[in-house]
Amino acid sequence: RRMERSGLKQAQQARLPLYQRTRRFRSYSSWIVPGMIQTLDYTTAALQAIQRRRGLVDDVAEAVAARMERQRVLHEGDRRFAFLIEESVLRSGIGGSDIMIGQLEHLVAVAARPNVSLGIVPLRPDRERWPVEGFWIYETTQVNVELVSGYLTITQPSEVALYADTFAELAELAAYGAKARALIEGAMEQLR
């Protein structure tokens, strides 16, 4: 609440220094495409929904611009990104079919980048590790967790390690490369 008091732009800008100093990112999302790899239209739809739901100042356009600016780190320096997304994220989208199809096409393009690993955790009835809250791991020193009611920053080494272990378990379940692309393309077909 404190971070969003003056709107969503401040929340987006506040994280930029963390992104600029991090070289190794790991992100898991069970309910939304991670902000770092969202399209402008998807980001707009997501932030509009948050702004309306929380009754915040309407600075969505400025917040979207700040998030797009933050995405520059994806293309700068020697940073490495590992994204894990639940398959359900591909099939239950934000903003309607056209926005989701554009977002899914963007995921295919992002996955082709040499500094990006994109894994899709497929829907399966025999999973022993179920979806958890979405989280970002920055190097090995910090985890940010997005909850419905707030945003947590975890720096306790033992807790950071728990998230790293969870990420590793989920990464083993994920599909990559051609298999991930097939899951994305299947979701696009369903939306069409």
BELURNOR-V908965 format. One record per backbone hydrogen bond with DSSP energy under -0.5 kcal/mol. CO is the residue of the C=O (numbers start at 1). NH is the residue of the N-H. If there is no record, write none. Layout:
CO:NH, CO:NH
This chain:
1:5, 2:5, 4:7, 7:11, 8:12, 9:13, 10:14, 11:15, 12:15, 13:16, 15:19, 16:20, 17:21, 18:22, 23:25, 23:80, 24:139, 25:82, 26:137, 27:84, 28:135, 29:86, 34:37, 35:38, 39:43, 40:44, 41:45, 42:46, 43:47, 44:48, 45:49, 46:50, 47:51, 48:52, 49:53, 50:54, 51:55, 51:56, 52:55, 57:59, 59:63, 60:64, 61:65, 62:66, 63:67, 64:68, 65:69, 66:70, 67:71, 69:72, 70:73, 71:74, 72:75, 72:76, 73:76, 76:79, 80:25, 81:117, 82:27, 83:119, 84:29, 85:121, 86:89, 86:90, 87:90, 87:91, 88:91, 88:92, 91:93, 96:100, 97:101, 98:102, 99:103, 100:104, 101:105, 102:106, 103:107, 104:108, 105:109, 106:110, 107:111, 108:112, 109:112, 110:113, 113:116, 115:81, 117:83, 117:119, 119:85, 119:121, 120:122, 120:175, 121:87, 124:127, 128:130, 134:146, 135:28, 136:138, 136:144, 137:26, 137:139, 138:141, 138:142, 142:138, 143:154, 144:136, 145:147, 145:152, 150:147, 152:145, 152:154, 154:143, 156:159, 156:160, 157:161, 158:162, 159:163, 160:164, 161:165, 162:166, 163:167, 164:168, 165:169, 166:170, 167:171, 168:172, 169:173, 170:173, 170:174, 173:122, 175:120, 176:179, 176:180, 177:181, 178:182, 179:183, 180:184, 181:185, 182:186, 183:187, 184:188, 185:189, 186:190, 187:191, 188:192
